[in-house]
Amino acid sequence: MYAYIYGEVKKIGTDYIILDNNNIGYKIITPNPYSFILDEACLVHLYLYVRDDVHDLYGFMTKEEKDLFEKLIS
């Protein structure tokens, strides 16, 4: 559903980042959140994980990382 999102990193957690895009903060789970820089704009490649009780966004710095993730979960 989502391919990528461009925005500014507003918070870095232990396993996620908060990315601001047009005044909406997206919580994006990422394997290495510390590779992102606080208050810097970046492009994050997304994978939307949907289950009955879960809607999570997984984010990656490169499309290759996202492609590898999709292969691993398939």
Residue pairs with C-beta under 8 A, 6 or more apart in sequence:
1 48
2 46
2 48
2 57
3 45
3 46
4 43
4 44
4 45
4 46
5 19
5 21
5 26
5 28
5 43
5 44
5 46
5 59
6 21
6 41
6 42
6 43
6 44
7 19
7 20
7 21
7 22
7 26
7 41
7 42
7 44
8 19
8 20
8 21
8 39
8 40
8 41
8 42
9 17
9 18
9 19
9 20
9 36
9 37
9 38
9 39
9 40
9 41
9 42
10 18
10 19
10 20
10 25
10 38
10 39
11 17
11 18
11 38
12 33
12 34
12 36
12 38
13 33
14 33
15 29
15 30
15 33
16 27
16 28
16 29
16 30
16 33
17 27
17 28
17 30
17 33
17 36
17 44
17 59
18 25
18 26
18 27
18 28
19 25
19 26
19 28
19 42
19 44
19 59
20 26
26 57
27 57
28 44
28 46
28 57
28 58
28 59
29 56
29 57
29 58
29 59
30 36
30 44
30 58
30 59
30 60
31 60
31 65
35 61
36 42
36 61
42 61
44 59
44 60
44 61
45 59
45 60
45 61
45 62
45 63
45 65
45 66
46 57
46 58
46 59
46 60
46 66
47 57
47 58
47 59
47 60
47 66
47 69
47 70
48 55
48 56
48 57
48 58
49 55
49 56
49 57
49 58
58 66
58 69
60 66
60 69
